[in-house]
Amino acid sequence: MKLTLKIWRQKNADTKGKIVEYPIDGIDGDMSFLEMLDILNEDLINKGEEPVAFDHDCREGICGMCSLHINGEPHGPDKGITTCQLHMRMFKDGDTIFIEPFRANAFPVIKDLVVDRSSFERIQHAGGFISVNTSGNTIDANAIPVNKHDADEAFEAATCIGCGACVASCKNSSAMLFVAAKVSQYALLPQGKVEATERVLNMVKQMDEEGFGNCTNTGACEMECPKGISLEYIARMNREYMAASLKG
Amino acid sequence: MGGIFNSSVGRKFAMALSAFFLMIFLVQHFAINILSVFSADIFNEASHFMGTFWVVQYIFQPILIFGVIFHFVMGMVLEIRNRNARSIGYVKYNGNANSTWMSRNMIYTGAVILLFLGLHFYDFWFPEIQVKFIDGDMSGLLDNGEYRYFEHLQHKFVDGWRVALYCLAFVFLALHLLHGFSSAFQSVGANNKYTRGLRGFGKAYAIIIPLGFIFIALYHHFN
């Protein structure tokens, strides 16, 4: 397969970036998208040029590190996958592929296609945890009964890998789906209910302070989420937030 | 409590509440307007009641005006904040892959509706205010002793260009409601087993109400 890649190149956070065109040949449909970029980088290194910087780690769709905006969509044209799970068979010989970093002011570009998603970490620090006594008096989690429905919903929310595709796909750069998943995964379980009020208030406050946009319910985040996190979690967070605000 | 509406969740909640109020108002407005197709007398009676009953005039009307202004101002505030959240846009952005045109362009459909409201107020609301509160004539009667409401309505829809503008605005209203109806429920946290049915109802509402207004405008133009 012969392709034309149009890749965002940016030396560092302080310089302006631009799209640079790279022709590439000999790409097999069974290769992953990141393997294709590996081949491009080998070519660039052999030519003495700077390789394209991009985030990746597990390459199994688990870690949430890969974060490319491919042909106008986060994680590319396939659904329910991360960039590392995208295969080149999704493209045709002769295609032009635009590859850009996830865009949001809260995700500043560090270099080329690598963005700083530590804003997600700070939101987690604001409330994405439960406080448990670990000084020898830990209660077995299984000692507290949890009904099946709540457990399933909490686990579904917990599948969020924090990749940021929700923010990247949203026309408003809203992080509501991520925050809603993180709020819900604790709030649905008895261990998380103790701090539920403070959690939702603090996490939403931090989200707003990071400069993410407001949700306008376009549903793009749900469509592009590699783990299929539902908009129902945003509705749940909205309810919890308003109830917590009235209490607090 | 005071900080609720300074938060992103609180702002969308407030936006949804104003949307619910405006959507209920639309049904009431349509219900009265459609009477004009069936009976001039009943339309006149209903219009006179709405135009002179103190609860409508001094309680509901100010709330409605506040609701309209709030909805548009909050919409603009949200739009500005959202644009500021992404200073550098994508070179290639395929919004159609994951969302509807209506959901991504609420600010534009809303702006067209706002412009239409200017025309609508010029046509109907300002003359009402002039007659009732400046001239002090609360009778609602013409010189010939008949109510003026039906005559005023028919007179306004004589011009083809005005009818065309009204019809165009109602198309934009439909586009706005096609996303806005279900979006308002999502914003107040109502997403459950009834959501699928509610979306269907919302689509029907978003098409039937504007289509009904178009029908009324065309009916009076051709009659």
Interface residues (C-beta under 8 A of the other chain):
Chain A: K6 W8 I19 H69 N71 G72 E73 P77 F98 E100 R103 A104 N105 A106 S169 K171 N172 S173 S174 M176 V204 K205 M207 D208 G211 F212 G213 N214 C215 T216 N217 T218 G219 A220 M223 E224 L231 E232 I234 A235 R236 M237 N238 R239 Y241 M242 S245 L246 G248
Chain B: M1 G3 I4 S7 S8 V9 G10 R11 K12 F13 L78 R81 N82 N84 A85 R86 S87 I88 G89 Y90 V91 K92 Y93 N94 G95 A97 N98 S99 T100 S103 R104 M106 H179 S182 S183 Q186 S187 V188 G189 A190 N191 N192
